Structures are given as structure tokens and as C-alpha cells.
Amino acid sequence: MARGSLRDKQSGVQVVWNGDEVKARAIKLAQKSSFEIGLDVEGTAKRLCPVDTGRLLGSIMVKSGLGMVDAPENGEKQIQAPTDAFETFVGSSVDYAAYMEYGTIKTSAQPYLRPALDLAKGRAPQIVQIGAKKEFGDYLHPKDQWKQSPEGFTE
């Protein structure tokens, strides 16, 4: 439905339809929140990552379907980027990353990605809420829409 407005003749109240704008803002919020949650997972994974040479730690990265990238600075190859704009991948392209996460017959697991994801799940609602306040704050509370005059509020 397109943007439109309707005015009630008796009360003088005007109702404005902004559904398309709200939908566009919600989509933008979902995409940005996905990447921000990915950044949270990445930061926690780097804190939890076992370090010997630092190669695995330096290879942990975030890729978003929006093209947003947090790539390692050490020239390592990249992880695959998602094709869906609402997806974000966090991981490492280092060949032994999975062995560190899950262990082998000879070595015990030293998980860093799965615990980071579990911790981010608890923070995800707060990340989305902060993003929603930023995305919809000016929309819900425009500064110059209402001005107070001695006679009352005017538009």
C-alpha cells in the first residue's frame, strides 16, 4: 500500500500511512543487527581463542550478506560471504580451526566459536533494541513536527 493520509471530518484528526517507510527501516535494522551480532561473536571468539602463534586468532572474521566485512589484516584467505542480506558468517579460514574447536583423537577440543555464539545469543535482544532506537528514534520522535505556541500545539 502506498503512503496516504485520511482526515476525519468530525474530529479533525489526520491519519497518515507510512507502512512502506516503516518496513524499509525494519529491513535495514534486521540487516544491520545481524552484522552487529556477528561483530559481537567475533570479539568474544577472539577473547576465547586458544593462542600459540596467533595465526588462528588473527584469522577470525565476520562477513555479512550486505557486503560488510571485517577481514583479517594478515593477508589470510577469506571465509565465504553469505548470499542472503540477512545472514552473517563468523569464522576462520585457517585449516586447523575446526580441529581446535572440536578436537581430534589426539587433542582435546578448545572451543571458542560456539561459546562465543552462545554468549551473543543473550546479548542479541539488547543489540537489536539499541539499533531500533537509533533507526526509529527520529521517526517516532521528530524534533520539529510539533511546536508549542501560546494557543497550544501546532503542526
C-alpha positions as MATLAB code, in Angstrom:
seq = 'MARGSLRDKQSGVQVVWNGDEVKARAIKLAQKSSFEIGLDVEGTAKRLCPVDTGRLLGSIMVKSGLGMVDAPENGEKQIQAPTDAFETFVGSSVDYAAYMEYGTIKTSAQPYLRPALDLAKGRAPQIVQIGAKKEFGDYLHPKDQWKQSPEGFTE';
ca = [
       0.000    0.000    0.000;
       1.341    3.430   -0.857;
       1.755    6.308    1.545;
      -1.513    8.098    2.086;
      -3.486   10.054    4.599;
      -7.035   10.234    5.805;
      -8.652   13.080    7.755;
     -11.663   12.541    9.983;
     -14.000   15.474    9.299;
     -15.666   15.440   12.724;
     -12.598   15.264   14.946;
     -10.096   16.873   12.589;
      -7.628   14.036   13.246;
      -5.411   13.141   10.338;
      -4.160    9.564    9.997;
      -1.064    9.079    7.835;
       0.042    5.710    6.401;
       3.823    5.281    6.466;
       3.918    1.488    6.218;
       6.408    1.345    3.373;
       8.869    3.574    5.201;
       8.471    1.575    8.414;
       9.019   -1.681    6.509;
      12.174   -0.311    4.855;
      13.525    0.811    8.238;
      12.758   -2.602    9.771;
      14.604   -4.394    6.964;
      17.602   -2.094    7.401;
      17.507   -2.721   11.162;
      17.447   -6.503   10.700;
      20.394   -6.425    8.310;
      22.500   -4.116   10.476;
      21.638   -6.052   13.639;
      22.769   -9.305   12.029;
      26.181   -7.788   11.285;
      26.478   -6.191   14.741;
      25.675   -9.517   16.418;
      28.341  -11.089   14.185;
      30.837   -8.487   15.392;
      29.918   -9.382   18.970;
      30.516  -13.083   18.244;
      33.829  -12.251   16.580;
      35.067  -10.182   19.524;
      34.131  -12.847   22.050;
      35.631  -15.612   19.887;
      38.905  -13.693   19.747;
      38.930  -13.414   23.545;
      38.219  -17.140   23.925;
      40.510  -18.331   21.114;
      43.467  -20.516   22.146;
      46.714  -18.771   21.168;
      50.021  -20.351   20.231;
      51.323  -18.400   17.236;
      48.340  -16.028   16.952;
      47.509  -17.175   13.413;
      44.102  -18.591   14.359;
      43.249  -15.511   16.429;
      44.186  -13.190   13.570;
      42.115  -15.152   11.077;
      38.741  -14.854   12.834;
      36.491  -12.615   10.729;
      32.923  -11.538   10.040;
      31.217  -11.441    6.640;
      27.724  -10.173    6.005;
      25.348  -10.682    3.107;
      25.276   -6.899    2.812;
      28.918   -6.916    1.807;
      30.064   -5.731    5.224;
      33.398   -7.350    6.049;
      35.695   -7.412    9.000;
      38.670   -9.150    7.403;
      41.996  -10.134    8.941;
      44.883   -7.770    8.276;
      47.437  -10.531    7.914;
      46.609  -11.472    4.308;
      44.910  -14.781    5.192;
      42.366  -16.122    2.774;
      38.767  -15.126    3.481;
      35.748  -17.065    4.655;
      32.831  -17.358    2.257;
      30.345  -14.496    2.305;
      26.641  -15.305    2.692;
      24.333  -14.665   -0.247;
      21.368  -13.631    1.914;
      21.432   -9.993    3.064;
      20.065  -11.050    6.467;
      22.868  -13.557    7.167;
      26.243  -13.004    8.770;
      29.043  -15.557    8.975;
      31.754  -15.609   11.636;
      34.669  -17.980   11.297;
      38.214  -18.657   10.270;
      39.709  -19.897    7.024;
      42.713  -21.424    8.797;
      42.805  -25.140    8.012;
      43.144  -26.263   11.649;
      40.364  -24.026   13.045;
      37.832  -26.880   13.176;
      40.331  -29.134   14.962;
      40.776  -26.511   17.667;
      37.004  -26.045   18.007;
      36.028  -29.729   18.055;
      39.259  -31.561   18.946;
      40.736  -34.687   17.402;
      41.518  -38.188   18.573;
      44.841  -36.938   19.923;
      43.906  -33.465   21.173;
      41.039  -32.200   23.252;
      38.663  -29.556   21.966;
      39.327  -25.900   22.770;
      36.045  -24.347   21.645;
      35.965  -20.628   21.000;
      33.311  -20.037   18.296;
      30.402  -21.986   19.777;
      30.752  -20.442   23.255;
      31.039  -17.010   21.625;
      27.781  -17.625   19.766;
      26.072  -18.824   22.940;
      27.135  -15.660   24.771;
      25.992  -13.440   21.892;
      22.539  -15.053   21.916;
      21.961  -13.493   25.324;
      23.081  -10.056   24.120;
      21.250  -10.157   20.767;
      17.964   -8.648   22.017;
      19.861   -5.713   23.527;
      21.837   -5.184   20.292;
      18.597   -5.133   18.280;
      16.926   -2.816   20.799;
      19.772   -0.298   20.619;
      19.674   -0.453   16.815;
      15.899    0.028   16.826;
      16.220    3.132   18.985;
      18.731    4.538   16.508;
      16.739    3.552   13.414;
      13.280    4.526   14.618;
      14.108    7.205   17.196;
      13.950   10.159   14.827;
      10.928    8.636   13.116;
       8.946    8.203   16.321;
      10.049   11.453   17.933;
      10.703   14.063   15.233;
      12.095   17.248   16.716;
      10.296   19.861   14.652;
       6.979   18.183   13.966;
       5.208   19.797   16.923;
       5.807   23.287   18.197;
       4.150   24.813   21.195;
       2.588   28.206   20.819;
       0.720   30.241   23.450;
      -2.533   28.924   21.979;
      -1.413   25.285   22.181;
       0.391   22.810   19.994;
       0.502   23.412   16.250;
       1.788   21.311   13.412;
];
